[in-house]
Each structure stands twice: as structure tokens, then as C-alpha cells.
Amino acid sequence: MLPIPAIVTRRIVQSCMLCGVLVLAACAQPTADQASRGTFDPYERENRKIHEFNRGLDRGLVRPVAKGYDTAIPDDIENAIVRFAVNTSLPSDIVNNVLQLNMRGAIQDTARFVVNTTVGLGGLFDPASEMGMPAGTNTDFGQTLHVWGAREGAYVELPLLGPSTTRDTYGIFVDLFTNPLSYVIESPENLVITGAGVAAGLSRRSKFSETIDQILYESADSYAQSRSIYLQNRRFELGGTEGSTYTDPYDSIAPAAPTLEDPYDQ
């Protein structure tokens, strides 16, 4: 029997993890009237169970690990790892921009990737921003499906991954395969990219700890709050074409808090 390449094995495992969710999500599609009302959540009972699982995982593992990571790692090194993770995600953004026929975005992301990979030592530094180049487009296949006319579908909370929709769940599945670096860099070297992505996630969890804790542990209904925030932010990212006028979901939680800006979204 021929040996199965490690990258193929990894893709098979990743695909299987999402297959069950995809089958579930594909069973329900909102009518135009349902979509216009805002929230389509036919799986609320199941979603709430998954939400409690995710919340318990965050409380018992993710939050303490994120705090420990942020405390143990110097800020300069932590920021360099985040920049590296952002840079290695750019090829996937380039692919999605091409699929969206957003050639301007594809060219901008390509230029940023080339500069930061070469002059910026793989993305550990960000000379592209210092040179005044546009920030990355930060797109994904869920947005590509939106551009192609796919409906949002049902709201779904995914184990480990959190809030999503039918369309974005398919997008997550496809994005497992859209980064060309995953085919160019072989195992175990490609684990560096995965590790950087996990580290960047821990950094964000720590940076926004106060707000996330308010949502998950201080809200009267953390599930409804998380769902509202995700859907409003996602629809706003996509141009507000599927929802009403955007309102800041954090206003009802902390009216005096300043507007949040992701310091790593470059």
C-alpha cells in the first residue's frame, strides 16, 4: 500500500470534522421573508448546547492559556508572531479576491505578501505598512459565496470555532484548501504556520479579554448576545446587504467603552 502524504491525511481529518455540521446546516434555508426579519435560527436548541460547550472550553482552557501566553511572551515577540500569522494567511485572501473578481484587492494583497515575506523576513516585520501600502483585505470564502449570491442561511454555532452561518460554514470548509502555502510547504514545516495561527488567536483572546468576558459571562443571555454580535458584524463586513442598519453591538454592554479596533488587522 502506498503511503498517504501527511498533508492529505490532515485535510481528510479537517474535512471530516466539518462534514457533520455541513449536512446539518444544509437542511435548512430561510425564505426571503425569514431572512428579512434578521435572525434565522432553527437549530437554537442544539446551538445553545454547543454554545455552553464552547463557553466551558473557554473558561477552563482558552482564557487561562491566553492570559498565561500573554504574560509569558514579550510583547515584541507576540506581535511578531501575529504579523507572521497574518502574512501567511494572505495567499488565501489572494485566491478569494480572484474568485470574487476583486483584482485590485488581489494585487494589493500580493504586493503586501511579497514585501513582508522578503524584506519583512517572512512577515515577522511589517515594512509594507511602513511603506504606506494598503492593509490586507482579510477576506474568506464565505464572503466569496456572498459575492456569488449565496444566501446567509441558518445561524449555526460550531464546536470550537463558535458563531457561523450555513454559508460561512461552507466557507470555513473550503478555506481549509484555499491557501497555496499548505501545498508548497510540507510537514512538519507547515506546522509552524498552524502554530502561529493558534498563537495569534490566543493573543486576540487576551487583548479583548474584558469585552469577551462581558459577553460570555456577564450577559443575561450570552448565546443571544454572541449571535447578535456575530450576525451584525458579519453583515456589516459584507456591506450590510442582508441586514438592517448596523449598530454597535457593544453599546448595550459597555456604553462608555471606546470603539474596538483590531490592532492586528493590517
C-alpha positions, 0 to 999 in steps of 0.5 A: 500500500502506498503511503498517504502524504501527511498533508492529505491525511490532515485535510481528510481529518479537517474535512471530516470534522466539518462534514457533520455540521455541513449536512446539518446546516444544509437542511435548512434555508430561510425564505426571503421573508425569514431572512428579512426579519434578521435572525434565522435560527432553527437549530437554537436548541442544539446551538445553545448546547454547543454554545455552553460547550464552547463557553466551558472550553473557554473558561477552563482552557482558552482564557487561562492559556491566553492570559498565561501566553500573554504574560509569558511572551514579550510583547515584541515577540507576540506581535511578531508572531501575529504579523507572521500569522497574518502574512501567511494567511494572505495567499488565501485572501489572494485566491478569494479576491480572484474568485470574487473578481476583486483584482485590485484587492488581489494585487494589493494583497500580493504586493503586501505578501511579497514585501513582508515575506522578503524584506519583512523576513517572512512577515515577522516585520511589517515594512509594507505598512511602513511603506504606506501600502494598503492593509490586507483585505482579510477576506474568506470564502464565505464572503466569496459565496456572498459575492456569488449570491449565496444566501446567509442561511441558518445561524449555526454555532460550531464546536470550537470555532463558535458563531457561523452561518450555513454559508460561512460554514461552507466557507470555513470548509473550503478555506481549509484548501484555499491557501497555496502555502499548505501545498508548497510547504510540507510537514512538519514545516507547515506546522509552524504556520498552524502554530502561529495561527493558534498563537495569534488567536490566543493573543486576540483572546487576551487583548479583548479579554474584558469585552469577551468576558462581558459577553460570555459571562456577564450577559443575561443571555450570552448565546443571544448576545454572541449571535447578535454580535456575530450576525451584525458584524458579519453583515456589516463586513459584507456591506450590510446587504442582508441586514438592517442598519448596523449598530454597535453591538457593544453599546448595550454592554459597555456604553462608555467603552471606546470603539474596538479596533483590531490592532492586528488587522493590517 
